[in-house]
Amino acid sequence: MPKAPSTISRIFAKISSWSRVEKLAETLWSYIFSWIPFDKIGSDWLDLDSSVITRYGKQQGALRGYNPQKKGRPSHHPLLAFMSESRFVVNLWNRSGNCKSANNVVSFFEETYGRLKDKIIFKGVRADSGFYVERFLETLESSELRYIIPAVFYRNLQNVVWELTDWSFVDHGYEVASFDFKLDNWSKKRRYIAVRREIKKLDTSKAVGKQLSLLDLEERYTYSCFVTNDNTAAPEQVWRDYRPRASDENIIKEYKEDFAFVGFCQNNFYATEAGMLIRALTLNLMSLFKREILGQQKAPVERLKTIRFKYFITPASLGSGQRYAILRLSVTSQKLRSKMISLLNRVSSYLPVFGFNCNAVGPPKQQTG
């Protein structure tokens, strides 16, 4: 007999239309933004990315497209937006697996920016080369937002980069150059920053970028190239401002591995997106916990499995005494007990933010049992 669907699956199966998942998303993001400490964050980068999630069934939207890990397998291809430095997910749209990276990215950006523009100052917008389309750049320019986007190495761009002569040294094995360039079908020239890396001077793992094998016959360098509307910053500064975007891959990895981003898939496309949104809520709650409770405001931060081992699996019992609810921790070390009490007091101070009131953490002298 076929296995009966779980209660959770039945709940998500009710979100079977775009209007229902849109209502869920609107409510969920409003709730999340109500407790993200925007006033403390002040400013951050808005990073956009896409991810490929391989599917092993005939779910709606699971279609063949770009899938570097499982070529030929059907997948979903969601769009994600991050506040990169503070590590909060601020938007998510699921898409069919046959979508290109830039599909719907303008609408996705406009929705994300519309929700956030009055809450935080943006240092700029970063994305990967899949977003290298002029319509997206024009949208960022009209919003007066600084951007740094990797360029796709079309053949005419390769020729321009190869012919550059005014390279400037920035680090061991690294050189940068700046130039203006217009793609054939684009409306105007834009500023580009080229980076080349001398392969012999770097570890193979660090020699990222593209080799211009048809031009660089000796294969001495790998190259990267970025388009930007920042016409004042030095080339090396533009490059250094983009480099931290690599941390987004760690956020996506944590999303997939620690919060089952890829593991919950319903037959209905919108039910699957609803599951992704709920996982965004839990990821953001954990980001808030790391930032405000554990004080981990800058990368690297601890993964969920480490936090679970250090804090969440501590045995405890909830009792009462003198009109207080008392949490009795099974911790023998006085130093660890003091740390746990401090963390619990910080958590307790945040509960009103979420609409709860709790006396689980009583006076310090009553919490040593």
C-alpha angles and dihedrals in degrees: 000000000000115000114260114244116256123247090254092052091050091051093051091044088067089066091077103141140057092245092056096048089045090055090048091049093049092051094042097050091046089054094046093049090051091070105029103108097236092162091059094043093051098175137013144159119267107220124190124199142158130220135200117226114190116221128202102201144040099282119155111274094014097130137152116268140114106351113154095180100045106023113204094014120123115251149166118246109203127187118228134190125201139187087225106202095042091041098227122145106227103178142009135185123181117220138184117271094247093062120113117233093256096049109124091351094131093055090042091053093045092053092047095045092046091058096045109032094091094044104052143016112245119222086198145291125278131182140155128270092273087077094055096120125124097230090060092047091049090052091053091047092051088052089051092236123149113237140187115192127170112243124231108244099239113177096257090052090049090055092052093049092047092054095052114119105172099080117161124210114239106160142349105308094356130108132171137199136183128217143153120247140170124204113227095252098036124103100232148000120276135190118266130193116205123198124192127189124202103229097208092056096051138060111261090244090058096047093091123160135062127310114223090217095169091054105027098057092174090052093222099149146036118213140209128183133196133193117215141167091215101109097172107050119093114256093247091052092054089050093048091048090056098046097077089062086084087078088072088075088059090052091050090047090052090046091053101039104033102032101035093242090159098035103070114070128156127194089245114076096219093047088056091052090050089056090051090052093052089052089052087057092053093045091052092048088054091047088053090048092052093046104040103025104031095030094232099145100150134047134296096059130170120270122237094256090057093048091047091053095045100042118000101058095052106129114241142156129213116227139150141238137162092005091305129112105231126203108209111203122206093223122130099186112088091207093053092044090054091049093049092049090051091051093047091051090053090050090049091053089056098050095087087057088064094045096260134118119202136171095190089123108059130181112320093245089060096050099067095085 
